């Protein structure tokens, strides 16, 4: 399939048909994969898919501890008020 590169403001882009967008379930974003002289467009369905179940599993395994303190000892809260 051939597609034309079109001017979009100061940039250029590709216009994808509604058929292609629907067939490959492309919504608002795609992942660009640069591979061996090719550009591959991969649809991003749900960037945070399955995070909720992963977090629940972490909690059940007691693996949801902070890696660093959320407040530093030398932090000055007065400068934020």
PDB file with SEQRES, HELIX, SHEET and CRYST1 records, atoms N, CA, C and O in Angstrom:
SEQRES   1 A   81  UNK UNK UNK UNK UNK UNK UNK UNK UNK UNK UNK UNK UNK          
SEQRES   2 A   81  UNK UNK UNK UNK UNK UNK UNK UNK UNK UNK UNK UNK UNK          
SEQRES   3 A   81  UNK UNK UNK UNK UNK UNK UNK UNK UNK UNK UNK UNK UNK          
SEQRES   4 A   81  UNK UNK UNK UNK UNK UNK UNK UNK UNK UNK UNK UNK UNK          
SEQRES   5 A   81  UNK UNK UNK UNK UNK UNK UNK UNK UNK UNK UNK UNK UNK          
SEQRES   6 A   81  UNK UNK UNK UNK UNK UNK UNK UNK UNK UNK UNK UNK UNK          
SEQRES   7 A   81  UNK UNK UNK                                                  
HELIX    1 AA1 UNK A   18  UNK A   23  1                                   6    
HELIX    2 AA2 UNK A   51  UNK A   60  1                                  10    
HELIX    3 AA3 UNK A   77  UNK A   80  5                                   4    
SHEET    1 AA1 2 UNK A   5  UNK A   8  0                                        
SHEET    2 AA1 2 UNK A  11  UNK A  14 -1                                        
SHEET    1 AA2 2 UNK A  30  UNK A  35  0                                        
SHEET    2 AA2 2 UNK A  38  UNK A  43 -1                                        
CRYST1    1.000    1.000    1.000  90.00  90.00  90.00 P 1           1          
ATOM      1  N   UNK A   1       0.845  -1.167   0.000  1.00  0.00           N  
ATOM      2  CA  UNK A   1       0.000   0.000   0.000  1.00  0.00           C  
ATOM      3  C   UNK A   1       0.894   1.236   0.000  1.00  0.00           C  
ATOM      4  O   UNK A   1       1.923   1.265   0.676  1.00  0.00           O  
ATOM      5  N   UNK A   2       0.508   2.228  -0.741  1.00  0.00           N  
ATOM      6  CA  UNK A   2       1.259   3.477  -0.825  1.00  0.00           C  
ATOM      7  C   UNK A   2       0.467   4.581  -0.145  1.00  0.00           C  
ATOM      8  O   UNK A   2      -0.755   4.648  -0.279  1.00  0.00           O  
ATOM      9  N   UNK A   3       1.166   5.451   0.587  1.00  0.00           N  
ATOM     10  CA  UNK A   3       0.535   6.594   1.257  1.00  0.00           C  
ATOM     11  C   UNK A   3       1.373   7.828   0.978  1.00  0.00           C  
ATOM     12  O   UNK A   3       2.599   7.757   0.894  1.00  0.00           O  
ATOM     13  N   UNK A   4       0.698   8.957   0.837  1.00  0.00           N  
ATOM     14  CA  UNK A   4       1.400  10.213   0.572  1.00  0.00           C  
ATOM     15  C   UNK A   4       1.781  10.896   1.868  1.00  0.00           C  
ATOM     16  O   UNK A   4       1.045  10.851   2.854  1.00  0.00           O  
ATOM     17  N   UNK A   5       2.941  11.528   1.851  1.00  0.00           N  
ATOM     18  CA  UNK A   5       3.372  12.359   2.969  1.00  0.00           C  
ATOM     19  C   UNK A   5       2.765  13.734   2.729  1.00  0.00           C  
ATOM     20  O   UNK A   5       2.969  14.334   1.673  1.00  0.00           O  
ATOM     21  N   UNK A   6       2.010  14.237   3.722  1.00  0.00           N  
ATOM     22  CA  UNK A   6       1.317  15.519   3.556  1.00  0.00           C  
ATOM     23  C   UNK A   6       1.847  16.552   4.534  1.00  0.00           C  
ATOM     24  O   UNK A   6       2.383  16.212   5.588  1.00  0.00           O  
ATOM     25  N   UNK A   7       1.691  17.808   4.174  1.00  0.00           N  
ATOM     26  CA  UNK A   7       2.127  18.905   5.032  1.00  0.00           C  
ATOM     27  C   UNK A   7       1.080  19.136   6.121  1.00  0.00           C  
ATOM     28  O   UNK A   7      -0.116  19.228   5.844  1.00  0.00           O  
ATOM     29  N   UNK A   8       1.559  19.227   7.370  1.00  0.00           N  
ATOM     30  CA  UNK A   8       0.695  19.524   8.518  1.00  0.00           C  
ATOM     31  C   UNK A   8       1.390  20.630   9.294  1.00  0.00           C  
ATOM     32  O   UNK A   8       2.281  20.353  10.097  1.00  0.00           O  
ATOM     33  N   UNK A   9       1.001  21.867   9.070  1.00  0.00           N  
ATOM     34  CA  UNK A   9       1.682  22.999   9.689  1.00  0.00           C  
ATOM     35  C   UNK A   9       3.114  23.056   9.200  1.00  0.00           C  
ATOM     36  O   UNK A   9       3.359  23.043   7.993  1.00  0.00           O  
ATOM     37  N   UNK A  10       4.074  23.121  10.132  1.00  0.00           N  
ATOM     38  CA  UNK A  10       5.496  23.122   9.770  1.00  0.00           C  
ATOM     39  C   UNK A  10       6.060  21.708   9.652  1.00  0.00           C  
ATOM     40  O   UNK A  10       7.236  21.535   9.333  1.00  0.00           O  
ATOM     41  N   UNK A  11       5.239  20.711   9.903  1.00  0.00           N  
ATOM     42  CA  UNK A  11       5.680  19.316   9.883  1.00  0.00           C  
ATOM     43  C   UNK A  11       5.074  18.590   8.690  1.00  0.00           C  
ATOM     44  O   UNK A  11       4.397  19.187   7.853  1.00  0.00           O  
ATOM     45  N   UNK A  12       5.331  17.311   8.636  1.00  0.00           N  
ATOM     46  CA  UNK A  12       4.706  16.457   7.637  1.00  0.00           C  
ATOM     47  C   UNK A  12       4.193  15.210   8.339  1.00  0.00           C  
ATOM     48  O   UNK A  12       4.680  14.844   9.409  1.00  0.00           O  
ATOM     49  N   UNK A  13       3.208  14.561   7.731  1.00  0.00           N  
ATOM     50  CA  UNK A  13       2.633  13.384   8.352  1.00  0.00           C  
ATOM     51  C   UNK A  13       1.996  12.477   7.334  1.00  0.00           C  
ATOM     52  O   UNK A  13       1.988  12.767   6.137  1.00  0.00           O  
ATOM     53  N   UNK A  14       1.463  11.379   7.818  1.00  0.00           N  
ATOM     54  CA  UNK A  14       0.750  10.425   6.988  1.00  0.00           C  
ATOM     55  C   UNK A  14      -0.718  10.455   7.361  1.00  0.00           C  
ATOM     56  O   UNK A  14      -1.066  10.558   8.537  1.00  0.00           O  
ATOM     57  N   UNK A  15      -1.567  10.365   6.375  1.00  0.00           N  
ATOM     58  CA  UNK A  15      -3.011  10.287   6.629  1.00  0.00           C  
ATOM     59  C   UNK A  15      -3.417   8.833   6.445  1.00  0.00           C  
ATOM     60  O   UNK A  15      -3.206   8.248   5.383  1.00  0.00           O  
ATOM     61  N   UNK A  16      -4.007   8.253   7.498  1.00  0.00           N  
ATOM     62  CA  UNK A  16      -4.460   6.868   7.438  1.00  0.00           C  
ATOM     63  C   UNK A  16      -5.965   6.839   7.245  1.00  0.00           C  
ATOM     64  O   UNK A  16      -6.694   7.622   7.854  1.00  0.00           O  
ATOM     65  N   UNK A  17      -6.422   5.942   6.405  1.00  0.00           N  
ATOM     66  CA  UNK A  17      -7.856   5.858   6.129  1.00  0.00           C  
ATOM     67  C   UNK A  17      -8.616   5.331   7.342  1.00  0.00           C  
ATOM     68  O   UNK A  17      -8.047   4.679   8.217  1.00  0.00           O  
ATOM     69  N   UNK A  18      -9.900   5.625   7.373  1.00  0.00           N  
ATOM     70  CA  UNK A  18     -10.765   5.148   8.449  1.00  0.00           C  
ATOM     71  C   UNK A  18     -10.755   3.623   8.506  1.00  0.00           C  
ATOM     72  O   UNK A  18     -10.802   3.039   9.588  1.00  0.00           O  
ATOM     73  N   UNK A  19     -10.694   2.989   7.355  1.00  0.00           N  
ATOM     74  CA  UNK A  19     -10.667   1.529   7.287  1.00  0.00           C  
ATOM     75  C   UNK A  19      -9.449   0.963   7.997  1.00  0.00           C  
ATOM     76  O   UNK A  19      -9.565   0.006   8.764  1.00  0.00           O  
ATOM     77  N   UNK A  20      -8.280   1.548   7.747  1.00  0.00           N  
ATOM     78  CA  UNK A  20      -7.046   1.087   8.403  1.00  0.00           C  
ATOM     79  C   UNK A  20      -7.113   1.338   9.898  1.00  0.00           C  
ATOM     80  O   UNK A  20      -6.747   0.470  10.690  1.00  0.00           O  
ATOM     81  N   UNK A  21      -7.580   2.524  10.293  1.00  0.00           N  
ATOM     82  CA  UNK A  21      -7.682   2.846  11.718  1.00  0.00           C  
ATOM     83  C   UNK A  21      -8.582   1.857  12.447  1.00  0.00           C  
ATOM     84  O   UNK A  21      -8.259   1.410  13.548  1.00  0.00           O  
ATOM     85  N   UNK A  22      -9.709   1.517  11.832  1.00  0.00           N  
ATOM     86  CA  UNK A  22     -10.635   0.576  12.469  1.00  0.00           C  
ATOM     87  C   UNK A  22     -10.080  -0.851  12.469  1.00  0.00           C  
ATOM     88  O   UNK A  22     -10.171  -1.555  13.475  1.00  0.00           O  
ATOM     89  N   UNK A  23      -9.508  -1.272  11.344  1.00  0.00           N  
ATOM     90  CA  UNK A  23      -8.996  -2.640  11.233  1.00  0.00           C  
ATOM     91  C   UNK A  23      -7.907  -2.932  12.259  1.00  0.00           C  
ATOM     92  O   UNK A  23      -7.871  -4.015  12.844  1.00  0.00           O  
ATOM     93  N   UNK A  24      -7.011  -1.951  12.476  1.00  0.00           N  
ATOM     94  CA  UNK A  24      -5.888  -2.158  13.388  1.00  0.00           C  
ATOM     95  C   UNK A  24      -6.113  -1.534  14.758  1.00  0.00           C  
ATOM     96  O   UNK A  24      -5.199  -1.470  15.581  1.00  0.00           O  
ATOM     97  N   UNK A  25      -7.340  -1.075  14.994  1.00  0.00           N  
ATOM     98  CA  UNK A  25      -7.750  -0.520  16.296  1.00  0.00           C  
ATOM     99  C   UNK A  25      -6.828   0.601  16.749  1.00  0.00           C  
ATOM    100  O   UNK A  25      -6.391   0.628  17.899  1.00  0.00           O  
ATOM    101  N   UNK A  26      -6.535   1.517  15.850  1.00  0.00           N  
ATOM    102  CA  UNK A  26      -5.699   2.667  16.170  1.00  0.00           C  
ATOM    103  C   UNK A  26      -6.603   3.779  16.682  1.00  0.00           C  
ATOM    104  O   UNK A  26      -7.532   4.204  15.995  1.00  0.00           O  
ATOM    105  N   UNK A  27      -6.323   4.242  17.890  1.00  0.00           N  
ATOM    106  CA  UNK A  27      -7.126   5.309  18.499  1.00  0.00           C  
ATOM    107  C   UNK A  27      -6.364   6.624  18.435  1.00  0.00           C  
ATOM    108  O   UNK A  27      -6.329   7.270  17.388  1.00  0.00           O  
ATOM    109  N   UNK A  28      -5.752   7.026  19.547  1.00  0.00           N  
ATOM    110  CA  UNK A  28      -5.094   8.325  19.632  1.00  0.00           C  
ATOM    111  C   UNK A  28      -3.581   8.250  19.492  1.00  0.00           C  
ATOM    112  O   UNK A  28      -2.949   9.234  19.107  1.00  0.00           O  
ATOM    113  N   UNK A  29      -2.986   7.092  19.800  1.00  0.00           N  
ATOM    114  CA  UNK A  29      -1.528   6.988  19.795  1.00  0.00           C  
ATOM    115  C   UNK A  29      -1.095   5.693  19.127  1.00  0.00           C  
ATOM    116  O   UNK A  29      -1.818   4.696  19.135  1.00  0.00           O  
ATOM    117  N   UNK A  30       0.105   5.730  18.546  1.00  0.00           N  
ATOM    118  CA  UNK A  30       0.747   4.528  18.033  1.00  0.00           C  
ATOM    119  C   UNK A  30       2.175   4.503  18.534  1.00  0.00           C  
ATOM    120  O   UNK A  30       2.757   5.543  18.843  1.00  0.00           O  
ATOM    121  N   UNK A  31       2.735   3.308  18.613  1.00  0.00           N  
ATOM    122  CA  UNK A  31       4.143   3.167  18.939  1.00  0.00           C  
ATOM    123  C   UNK A  31       4.911   3.106  17.631  1.00  0.00           C  
ATOM    124  O   UNK A  31       4.544   2.350  16.731  1.00  0.00           O  
ATOM    125  N   UNK A  32       5.978   3.897  17.515  1.00  0.00           N  
ATOM    126  CA  UNK A  32       6.835   3.865  16.338  1.00  0.00           C  
ATOM    127  C   UNK A  32       8.011   2.943  16.628  1.00  0.00           C  
ATOM    128  O   UNK A  32       8.748   3.151  17.592  1.00  0.00           O  
ATOM    129  N   UNK A  33       8.183   1.935  15.798  1.00  0.00           N  
ATOM    130  CA  UNK A  33       9.291   1.005  15.951  1.00  0.00           C  
ATOM    131  C   UNK A  33      10.192   1.186  14.741  1.00  0.00           C  
ATOM    132  O   UNK A  33       9.762   0.976  13.606  1.00  0.00           O  
ATOM    133  N   UNK A  34      11.438   1.575  14.977  1.00  0.00           N  
ATOM    134  CA  UNK A  34      12.408   1.767  13.901  1.00  0.00           C  
ATOM    135  C   UNK A  34      13.262   0.515  13.835  1.00  0.00           C  
ATOM    136  O   UNK A  34      13.995   0.199  14.772  1.00  0.00           O  
ATOM    137  N   UNK A  35      13.161  -0.192  12.723  1.00  0.00           N  
ATOM    138  CA  UNK A  35      13.791  -1.503  12.641  1.00  0.00           C  
ATOM    139  C   UNK A  35      14.308  -1.783  11.233  1.00  0.00           C  
ATOM    140  O   UNK A  35      13.526  -1.845  10.285  1.00  0.00           O  
ATOM    141  N   UNK A  36      15.605  -1.950  11.095  1.00  0.00           N  
ATOM    142  CA  UNK A  36      16.232  -2.348   9.831  1.00  0.00           C  
ATOM    143  C   UNK A  36      15.744  -1.512   8.647  1.00  0.00           C  
ATOM    144  O   UNK A  36      15.322  -2.060   7.629  1.00  0.00           O  
ATOM    145  N   UNK A  37      15.802  -0.200   8.779  1.00  0.00           N  
ATOM    146  CA  UNK A  37      15.412   0.670   7.680  1.00  0.00           C  
ATOM    147  C   UNK A  37      13.915   0.782   7.458  1.00  0.00           C  
ATOM    148  O   UNK A  37      13.478   1.279   6.420  1.00  0.00           O  
ATOM    149  N   UNK A  38      13.124   0.326   8.419  1.00  0.00           N  
ATOM    150  CA  UNK A  38      11.663   0.378   8.310  1.00  0.00           C  
ATOM    151  C   UNK A  38      11.079   1.110   9.507  1.00  0.00           C  
ATOM    152  O   UNK A  38      11.668   1.138  10.588  1.00  0.00           O  
ATOM    153  N   UNK A  39       9.915   1.697   9.293  1.00  0.00           N  
ATOM    154  CA  UNK A  39       9.146   2.303  10.378  1.00  0.00           C  
ATOM    155  C   UNK A  39       7.883   1.471  10.532  1.00  0.00           C  
ATOM    156  O   UNK A  39       7.103   1.332   9.589  1.00  0.00           O  
ATOM    157  N   UNK A  40       7.687   0.924  11.709  1.00  0.00           N  
ATOM    158  CA  UNK A  40       6.511   0.099  11.986  1.00  0.00           C  
ATOM    159  C   UNK A  40       5.607   0.873  12.936  1.00  0.00           C  
ATOM    160  O   UNK A  40       6.067   1.368  13.965  1.00  0.00           O  
ATOM    161  N   UNK A  41       4.335   0.980  12.599  1.00  0.00           N  
ATOM    162  CA  UNK A  41       3.344   1.609  13.466  1.00  0.00           C  
ATOM    163  C   UNK A  41       2.603   0.508  14.206  1.00  0.00           C  
ATOM    164  O   UNK A  41       2.046  -0.400  13.589  1.00  0.00           O  
ATOM    165  N   UNK A  42       2.597   0.594  15.527  1.00  0.00           N  
ATOM    166  CA  UNK A  42       1.921  -0.411  16.342  1.00  0.00           C  
ATOM    167  C   UNK A  42       0.901   0.297  17.219  1.00  0.00           C  
ATOM    168  O   UNK A  42       1.260   1.209  17.964  1.00  0.00           O  
ATOM    169  N   UNK A  43      -0.372  -0.105  17.144  1.00  0.00           N  
ATOM    170  CA  UNK A  43      -1.391   0.562  17.963  1.00  0.00           C  
ATOM    171  C   UNK A  43      -1.130   0.381  19.453  1.00  0.00           C  
ATOM    172  O   UNK A  43      -0.691  -0.679  19.898  1.00  0.00           O  
ATOM    173  N   UNK A  44      -1.407   1.430  20.208  1.00  0.00           N  
ATOM    174  CA  UNK A  44      -1.345   1.361  21.674  1.00  0.00           C  
ATOM    175  C   UNK A  44      -2.786   1.287  22.141  1.00  0.00           C  
ATOM    176  O   UNK A  44      -3.531   2.263  22.055  1.00  0.00           O  
ATOM    177  N   UNK A  45      -3.171   0.119  22.634  1.00  0.00           N  
ATOM    178  CA  UNK A  45      -4.565  -0.076  23.025  1.00  0.00           C  
ATOM    179  C   UNK A  45      -4.870   0.569  24.371  1.00  0.00           C  
ATOM    180  O   UNK A  45      -5.684   1.490  24.452  1.00  0.00           O  
ATOM    181  N   UNK A  46      -4.233   0.096  25.406  1.00  0.00           N  
ATOM    182  CA  UNK A  46      -4.430   0.645  26.744  1.00  0.00           C  
ATOM    183  C   UNK A  46      -3.067   0.697  27.415  1.00  0.00           C  
ATOM    184  O   UNK A  46      -2.542  -0.335  27.832  1.00  0.00           O  
ATOM    185  N   UNK A  47      -2.484   1.897  27.524  1.00  0.00           N  
ATOM    186  CA  UNK A  47      -1.129   1.999  28.071  1.00  0.00           C  
ATOM    187  C   UNK A  47      -0.959   1.393  29.460  1.00  0.00           C  
ATOM    188  O   UNK A  47       0.132   0.924  29.786  1.00  0.00           O  
ATOM    189  N   UNK A  48      -1.995   1.388  30.282  1.00  0.00           N  
ATOM    190  CA  UNK A  48      -1.879   0.880  31.659  1.00  0.00           C  
ATOM    191  C   UNK A  48      -2.734  -0.360  31.878  1.00  0.00           C  
ATOM    192  O   UNK A  48      -3.216  -0.613  32.982  1.00  0.00           O  
ATOM    193  N   UNK A  49      -2.912  -1.114  30.828  1.00  0.00           N  
ATOM    194  CA  UNK A  49      -3.731  -2.319  30.903  1.00  0.00           C  
ATOM    195  C   UNK A  49      -3.149  -3.293  31.932  1.00  0.00           C  
ATOM    196  O   UNK A  49      -1.940  -3.522  31.962  1.00  0.00           O  
ATOM    197  N   UNK A  50      -4.001  -3.854  32.759  1.00  0.00           N  
ATOM    198  CA  UNK A  50      -3.655  -4.858  33.785  1.00  0.00           C  
ATOM    199  C   UNK A  50      -2.867  -4.306  34.969  1.00  0.00           C  
ATOM    200  O   UNK A  50      -2.422  -5.085  35.811  1.00  0.00           O  
ATOM    201  N   UNK A  51      -2.680  -2.990  35.064  1.00  0.00           N  
ATOM    202  CA  UNK A  51      -1.955  -2.436  36.201  1.00  0.00           C  
ATOM    203  C   UNK A  51      -2.688  -2.712  37.511  1.00  0.00           C  
ATOM    204  O   UNK A  51      -2.057  -3.029  38.519  1.00  0.00           O  
ATOM    205  N   UNK A  52      -4.017  -2.593  37.503  1.00  0.00           N  
ATOM    206  CA  UNK A  52      -4.776  -2.768  38.738  1.00  0.00           C  
ATOM    207  C   UNK A  52      -4.573  -4.165  39.310  1.00  0.00           C  
ATOM    208  O   UNK A  52      -4.338  -4.316  40.509  1.00  0.00           O  
ATOM    209  N   UNK A  53      -4.662  -5.177  38.471  1.00  0.00           N  
ATOM    210  CA  UNK A  53      -4.472  -6.545  38.977  1.00  0.00           C  
ATOM    211  C   UNK A  53      -3.032  -6.774  39.411  1.00  0.00           C  
ATOM    212  O   UNK A  53      -2.785  -7.507  40.368  1.00  0.00           O  
ATOM    213  N   UNK A  54      -2.080  -6.158  38.722  1.00  0.00           N  
ATOM    214  CA  UNK A  54      -0.668  -6.292  39.117  1.00  0.00           C  
ATOM    215  C   UNK A  54      -0.436  -5.657  40.484  1.00  0.00           C  
ATOM    216  O   UNK A  54       0.292  -6.207  41.311  1.00  0.00           O  
ATOM    217  N   UNK A  55      -1.055  -4.496  40.725  1.00  0.00           N  
ATOM    218  CA  UNK A  55      -0.900  -3.834  42.022  1.00  0.00           C  
ATOM    219  C   UNK A  55      -1.545  -4.657  43.135  1.00  0.00           C  
ATOM    220  O   UNK A  55      -1.000  -4.748  44.234  1.00  0.00           O  
ATOM    221  N   UNK A  56      -2.690  -5.250  42.859  1.00  0.00           N  
ATOM    222  CA  UNK A  56      -3.343  -6.087  43.867  1.00  0.00           C  
ATOM    223  C   UNK A  56      -2.464  -7.288  44.206  1.00  0.00           C  
ATOM    224  O   UNK A  56      -2.333  -7.658  45.372  1.00  0.00           O  
ATOM    225  N   UNK A  57      -1.863  -7.894  43.185  1.00  0.00           N  
ATOM    226  CA  UNK A  57      -0.976  -9.031  43.421  1.00  0.00           C  
ATOM    227  C   UNK A  57       0.250  -8.607  44.228  1.00  0.00           C  
ATOM    228  O   UNK A  57       0.699  -9.341  45.109  1.00  0.00           O  
ATOM    229  N   UNK A  58       0.790  -7.432  43.931  1.00  0.00           N  
ATOM    230  CA  UNK A  58       1.923  -6.921  44.703  1.00  0.00           C  
ATOM    231  C   UNK A  58       1.526  -6.765  46.173  1.00  0.00           C  
ATOM    232  O   UNK A  58       2.299  -7.112  47.066  1.00  0.00           O  
ATOM    233  N   UNK A  59       0.330  -6.246  46.421  1.00  0.00           N  
ATOM    234  CA  UNK A  59      -0.133  -6.050  47.794  1.00  0.00           C  
ATOM    235  C   UNK A  59      -0.270  -7.388  48.518  1.00  0.00           C  
ATOM    236  O   UNK A  59       0.129  -7.519  49.675  1.00  0.00           O  
ATOM    237  N   UNK A  60      -0.833  -8.372  47.834  1.00  0.00           N  
ATOM    238  CA  UNK A  60      -1.015  -9.686  48.448  1.00  0.00           C  
ATOM    239  C   UNK A  60       0.331 -10.324  48.786  1.00  0.00           C  
ATOM    240  O   UNK A  60       0.427 -11.090  49.745  1.00  0.00           O  
ATOM    241  N   UNK A  61       1.367 -10.017  48.010  1.00  0.00           N  
ATOM    242  CA  UNK A  61       2.700 -10.565  48.242  1.00  0.00           C  
ATOM    243  C   UNK A  61       3.567  -9.667  49.123  1.00  0.00           C  
ATOM    244  O   UNK A  61       4.764  -9.910  49.281  1.00  0.00           O  
ATOM    245  N   UNK A  62       2.951  -8.619  49.701  1.00  0.00           N  
ATOM    246  CA  UNK A  62       3.686  -7.627  50.505  1.00  0.00           C  
ATOM    247  C   UNK A  62       4.885  -7.060  49.750  1.00  0.00           C  
ATOM    248  O   UNK A  62       5.955  -6.848  50.320  1.00  0.00           O  
ATOM    249  N   UNK A  63       4.685  -6.827  48.483  1.00  0.00           N  
ATOM    250  CA  UNK A  63       5.753  -6.314  47.619  1.00  0.00           C  
ATOM    251  C   UNK A  63       5.425  -4.903  47.134  1.00  0.00           C  
ATOM    252  O   UNK A  63       5.855  -4.500  46.053  1.00  0.00           O  
ATOM    253  N   UNK A  64       4.671  -4.160  47.925  1.00  0.00           N  
ATOM    254  CA  UNK A  64       4.272  -2.815  47.513  1.00  0.00           C  
ATOM    255  C   UNK A  64       4.858  -1.730  48.427  1.00  0.00           C  
ATOM    256  O   UNK A  64       4.226  -0.699  48.658  1.00  0.00           O  
ATOM    257  N   UNK A  65       6.052  -1.967  48.936  1.00  0.00           N  
ATOM    258  CA  UNK A  65       6.719  -0.987  49.787  1.00  0.00           C  
ATOM    259  C   UNK A  65       7.392   0.076  48.934  1.00  0.00           C  
ATOM    260  O   UNK A  65       7.820  -0.191  47.811  1.00  0.00           O  
ATOM    261  N   UNK A  66       7.481   1.285  49.481  1.00  0.00           N  
ATOM    262  CA  UNK A  66       8.181   2.357  48.786  1.00  0.00           C  
ATOM    263  C   UNK A  66       9.664   2.023  48.681  1.00  0.00           C  
ATOM    264  O   UNK A  66      10.248   1.478  49.617  1.00  0.00           O  
ATOM    265  N   UNK A  67      10.264   2.343  47.561  1.00  0.00           N  
ATOM    266  CA  UNK A  67      11.690   2.102  47.376  1.00  0.00           C  
ATOM    267  C   UNK A  67      12.528   3.201  48.001  1.00  0.00           C  
ATOM    268  O   UNK A  67      13.705   3.000  48.298  1.00  0.00           O  
ATOM    269  N   UNK A  68      11.922   4.365  48.201  1.00  0.00           N  
ATOM    270  CA  UNK A  68      12.591   5.460  48.885  1.00  0.00           C  
ATOM    271  C   UNK A  68      11.543   6.235  49.665  1.00  0.00           C  
ATOM    272  O   UNK A  68      10.355   6.173  49.351  1.00  0.00           O  
ATOM    273  N   UNK A  69      11.981   6.961  50.674  1.00  0.00           N  
ATOM    274  CA  UNK A  69      11.050   7.716  51.510  1.00  0.00           C  
ATOM    275  C   UNK A  69      10.328   8.760  50.669  1.00  0.00           C  
ATOM    276  O   UNK A  69      10.916   9.350  49.763  1.00  0.00           O  
ATOM    277  N   UNK A  70       9.051   8.986  50.972  1.00  0.00           N  
ATOM    278  CA  UNK A  70       8.305   9.988  50.224  1.00  0.00           C  
ATOM    279  C   UNK A  70       8.547  11.398  50.758  1.00  0.00           C  
ATOM    280  O   UNK A  70       8.161  12.374  50.116  1.00  0.00           O  
ATOM    281  N   UNK A  71       9.180  11.514  51.921  1.00  0.00           N  
ATOM    282  CA  UNK A  71       9.557  12.814  52.481  1.00  0.00           C  
ATOM    283  C   UNK A  71      11.027  12.717  52.887  1.00  0.00           C  
ATOM    284  O   UNK A  71      11.422  11.792  53.597  1.00  0.00           O  
ATOM    285  N   UNK A  72      11.820  13.662  52.438  1.00  0.00           N  
ATOM    286  CA  UNK A  72      13.236  13.665  52.777  1.00  0.00           C  
ATOM    287  C   UNK A  72      13.449  14.405  54.092  1.00  0.00           C  
ATOM    288  O   UNK A  72      12.701  15.328  54.418  1.00  0.00           O  
ATOM    289  N   UNK A  73      14.451  14.009  54.834  1.00  0.00           N  
ATOM    290  CA  UNK A  73      14.697  14.575  56.156  1.00  0.00           C  
ATOM    291  C   UNK A  73      14.988  16.066  56.093  1.00  0.00           C  
ATOM    292  O   UNK A  73      14.626  16.798  57.014  1.00  0.00           O  
ATOM    293  N   UNK A  74      15.631  16.532  55.033  1.00  0.00           N  
ATOM    294  CA  UNK A  74      15.993  17.947  54.943  1.00  0.00           C  
ATOM    295  C   UNK A  74      14.965  18.776  54.156  1.00  0.00           C  
ATOM    296  O   UNK A  74      15.243  19.916  53.782  1.00  0.00           O  
ATOM    297  N   UNK A  75      13.794  18.208  53.908  1.00  0.00           N  
ATOM    298  CA  UNK A  75      12.769  18.894  53.124  1.00  0.00           C  
ATOM    299  C   UNK A  75      12.167  20.040  53.941  1.00  0.00           C  
ATOM    300  O   UNK A  75      11.878  19.881  55.127  1.00  0.00           O  
ATOM    301  N   UNK A  76      11.984  21.185  53.298  1.00  0.00           N  
ATOM    302  CA  UNK A  76      11.431  22.366  53.950  1.00  0.00           C  
ATOM    303  C   UNK A  76      10.021  22.613  53.412  1.00  0.00           C  
ATOM    304  O   UNK A  76       9.853  23.097  52.293  1.00  0.00           O  
ATOM    305  N   UNK A  77       9.010  22.278  54.215  1.00  0.00           N  
ATOM    306  CA  UNK A  77       7.624  22.434  53.784  1.00  0.00           C  
ATOM    307  C   UNK A  77       7.152  23.873  53.810  1.00  0.00           C  
ATOM    308  O   UNK A  77       6.174  24.205  53.140  1.00  0.00           O  
ATOM    309  N   UNK A  78       7.820  24.746  54.569  1.00  0.00           N  
ATOM    310  CA  UNK A  78       7.403  26.145  54.688  1.00  0.00           C  
ATOM    311  C   UNK A  78       7.534  26.890  53.355  1.00  0.00           C  
ATOM    312  O   UNK A  78       6.754  27.798  53.066  1.00  0.00           O  
ATOM    313  N   UNK A  79       8.518  26.503  52.553  1.00  0.00           N  
ATOM    314  CA  UNK A  79       8.685  27.182  51.271  1.00  0.00           C  
ATOM    315  C   UNK A  79       7.557  26.881  50.291  1.00  0.00           C  
ATOM    316  O   UNK A  79       7.421  27.574  49.283  1.00  0.00           O  
ATOM    317  N   UNK A  80       6.740  25.853  50.572  1.00  0.00           N  
ATOM    318  CA  UNK A  80       5.630  25.490  49.704  1.00  0.00           C  
ATOM    319  C   UNK A  80       4.322  26.132  50.148  1.00  0.00           C  
ATOM    320  O   UNK A  80       3.321  26.035  49.439  1.00  0.00           O  
ATOM    321  N   UNK A  81       4.310  26.785  51.302  1.00  0.00           N  
ATOM    322  CA  UNK A  81       3.046  27.372  51.765  1.00  0.00           C  
ATOM    323  C   UNK A  81       2.981  28.858  51.506  1.00  0.00           C  
ATOM    324  O   UNK A  81       1.984  29.499  51.836  1.00  0.00           O  
TER     325      UNK A  81                                                      
END                                                                             
